[in-house]
């Protein structure tokens, strides 16, 4: 890892990152090939159609126009909200009673879906202590090891005695012994402040 890394780089497991990169690389290549094939097919049809009626248009303009239409279509598809869940019998009955001209409050939009999607990754508080001990605590340990390695040339595994002295007893105990309960935001702020002092 280089001397300057983003917090995302430090908090992402290496195997997760490589698997995600491989999937994205494969899917991006396939999508690009399909998009180019689609653009080429539409351009061929347009050239043949325009020539059939006696019109001549620059091939470069046709390619640019079709590519722009494909790009706009792709952006609009990416911004579209997810499909709504199938309506329950009760919601169908309420909709039938409401009649026309009323707002459907059960409808989901993309912004609401995105905000609700943030709730799960950000919820590591007291309701999910296993997430803290299984995900957050090991990453804090990796962050401590990286800071120790960059500033002092040691890690907790390579030289535990020196690492313990550099970290301090409170931070060492926190990282080595999983807490029985999730720490409060105030306690976690103190731990992070100690990590930054390394």
SELOSE-102840 format. One line per field, with one value per residue (C-alpha): x, y, z; residue in one letter. Coordinates in steps of 0.05 Angstrom, whole numbers, plus 5000, padded with zeros to 4 digits. Each point is the difference from the previous one (the first is absolute). Example, Ala and Ser with C-alpha at 12.3 -4.5 7.8 and 13.67 -1.06 7.14 Angstrom:
residues 2
px: (5246:5027)
py: (4910:5069)
pz: (5156:4987)
rest: (A:S)
***
This chain:
residues 198
px: (5000:5027:5015:4936:4936:4928:4959:4960:5064:5020:4931:4989:5025:5049:4962:4934:5033:5031:4935:4960:5052:4997:4924:4998:5054:4963:4932:5027:5034:4936:4958:5048:5000:4924:4994:5049:4963:4934:5028:5029:4934:4959:5050:4998:4924:4999:5051:4962:4933:5027:5034:4935:4963:5058:5029:5073:5023:5070:5017:5035:4937:4957:5048:5004:4924:4986:5054:4970:4930:5029:5037:4938:4960:5052:5001:4924:4999:5051:4960:4933:4971:4998:4935:4949:4983:4937:4940:4968:4925:4990:5035:4960:4936:5021:5018:4932:4965:5041:4981:5035:5032:5035:5074:5026:5039:5024:5038:5076:5047:5074:5022:4960:5028:5072:4993:4968:5057:5050:4968:5024:5075:5001:4963:5055:4976:4972:4948:5055:5058:5022:5012:5045:5043:5000:5011:5016:5049:5045:5003:5019:5055:5024:5000:5041:5049:5007:5013:5050:5035:5003:5024:5039:5016:4964:4932:4963:5022:5072:5019:4943:5039:5020:4931:4966:5045:4986:4925:4990:4964:4929:5006:5038:4946:4945:5031:5022:4939:4933:4952:4937:4957:5008:5035:4961:5015:5037:5044:5013:5020:5051:5028:5005:5035:5051:5010:5014:5054:5041)
py: (5000:5069:5054:5038:4958:5019:4977:4956:4965:4987:4975:4953:4929:4984:4938:5039:5054:4951:4961:5064:5026:4934:5001:5073:4989:4941:5033:5066:4965:4962:5063:5039:4946:4997:5075:5005:4944:5036:5066:4966:4965:5064:5039:4947:5001:5076:5003:4949:5035:5070:4976:4965:5066:5037:5037:5003:5016:5000:4933:5036:5039:4937:4963:5059:5008:4926:4995:5061:4969:4935:5039:5039:4936:4968:5059:5002:4925:5008:5055:4964:4978:4926:4964:5006:4938:4965:5031:4963:4986:5054:5053:4980:5008:5069:5022:4977:5039:5064:5006:5047:5066:4980:4991:4929:5005:4928:5016:4997:5049:4994:5050:4964:4933:5027:5030:4937:4961:5040:4980:4928:5013:5057:4962:4968:5028:4964:4964:4961:4985:4940:5048:5043:4942:4965:5059:5066:4976:4960:5061:5045:4950:5003:5075:4999:4950:5044:5063:4962:4973:5068:5040:4950:4940:4949:4965:4966:4932:5017:5032:4994:5029:5064:5006:4995:5055:5045:4987:5008:4952:5024:4996:4934:4968:5027:4971:4933:4984:5005:5041:4966:5057:5050:5063:5065:5054:5039:4940:4987:5073:4993:4936:5034:5060:4953:4966:5067:5015:4940)
pz: (5000:4983:5050:4984:4998:5006:5059:4953:4978:5073:5019:4940:5004:4944:4976:4999:4958:4950:4992:4989:4950:4961:4998:4978:4948:4970:5001:4973:4942:4983:5005:4957:4946:5001:4996:4942:4964:5011:4975:4939:4984:5006:4958:4945:4999:4998:4944:4959:5013:4984:4936:4979:5001:4967:5060:5018:5070:5028:5031:5058:5017:4998:5046:5049:5001:5011:5054:5035:4999:5028:5055:5020:5002:5045:5048:5004:5014:5055:5034:4995:5067:5015:4984:5056:5040:4979:5034:5057:5001:5053:4958:4938:5040:5026:4929:4975:5055:4989:4927:4951:5016:5065:5013:5007:5065:4994:4936:5006:4967:4986:5053:5055:4978:5000:5069:5028:4968:5040:5065:4999:4986:5050:5055:5042:5066:5061:4958:4963:5047:4957:4942:5044:5025:4932:4954:5033:5054:4952:4954:5057:5016:4928:5003:5065:4969:4938:5041:5043:4938:4965:5060:5042:4954:5043:5003:5057:4972:4984:5067:5051:5058:4963:4967:5068:5027:4940:5001:5074:5046:4986:4924:5003:5044:4956:4936:5030:5043:4964:5043:5027:4974:4945:5025:5002:4949:5054:5018:4927:4989:5056:4969:4931:5031:5032:4933:4967:5052:4980)
rest: (X:X:X:X:X:X:X:X:X:X:X:X:X:X:X:X:X:X:X:X:X:X:X:X:X:X:X:X:X:X:X:X:X:X:X:X:X:X:X:X:X:X:X:X:X:X:X:X:X:X:X:X:X:X:X:X:X:X:X:X:X:X:X:X:X:X:X:X:X:X:X:X:X:X:X:X:X:X:X:X:X:X:X:X:X:X:X:X:X:X:X:X:X:X:X:X:X:X:X:X:X:X:X:X:X:X:X:X:X:X:X:X:X:X:X:X:X:X:X:X:X:X:X:X:X:X:X:X:X:X:X:X:X:X:X:X:X:X:X:X:X:X:X:X:X:X:X:X:X:X:X:X:X:X:X:X:X:X:X:X:X:X:X:X:X:X:X:X:X:X:X:X:X:X:X:X:X:X:X:X:X:X:X:X:X:X:X:X:X:X:X:X:X:X:X:X:X:X)
***
